[in-house]
Amino acid sequence: MTELAVIAFTTFFATIGPIDIAVMFAAMTHGSSAADKKSMAIRGCLIATIILVVFALSGKILLISLGISYAALKMSGGILLLLIGIDMVFARDSGCTSTTDAENKEAIKKEDVSVFPLATPLIAGPGSMGAVILLMTSHQNDLQAQSIIMGAMFSVILITLILLLLANKVQRILGVTGMHVVSRVFGVLLAALAVQFMFDGLRESGIFG
């Protein structure tokens, strides 16, 4: 179970990217009061948590209704996570874990960024949504394993909230180089996990007998 906890934590940390989000939050809320920043950070994390919990609990129903097999989910989820991992290793922005240029322009004009783009797509984005569905359905009949996965997700969101509240300090301490170092380390780990998901998907697909 310790191995699962490490895998889940690493996956969520990489797909959510608390450090990157904190730096972007500091830039988007420049000029806002400390009280407003705190309110937006808490509200954004709460909304993102609700979104991810809904996806975690409804993933199985969604797959059944769409006729998607678990093997197909592992393959597609593995490919998505691999692309995110590659972008992290090369320190490139990914639409799965960050906002696009158009979204950035819209966010700058907004006084309250808690729902968009903080809650989604920054925290609860395609990467983290796909990850929580993939992990939960991979252990669909094991409540203990699912509890560990949810615990890992909650812990990463809690870390995200703490970093959001300390966003300006994080930005000053780490700088661009520090952010890229952390991103590359977790990118390598995520890429390895993604390949393992794809291997599992191929094995369970029955393609190779």
Secondary structure as UniProt FT lines:
FT   HELIX           2..16
FT   HELIX           18..28
FT   TURN            29..31
FT   HELIX           34..66
FT   HELIX           70..89
FT   TURN            90..91
FT   TURN            95..97
FT   HELIX           101..109
FT   HELIX           114..123
FT   HELIX           126..138
FT   TURN            139..141
FT   HELIX           143..165
FT   HELIX           167..205
FT   TURN            206..208
//
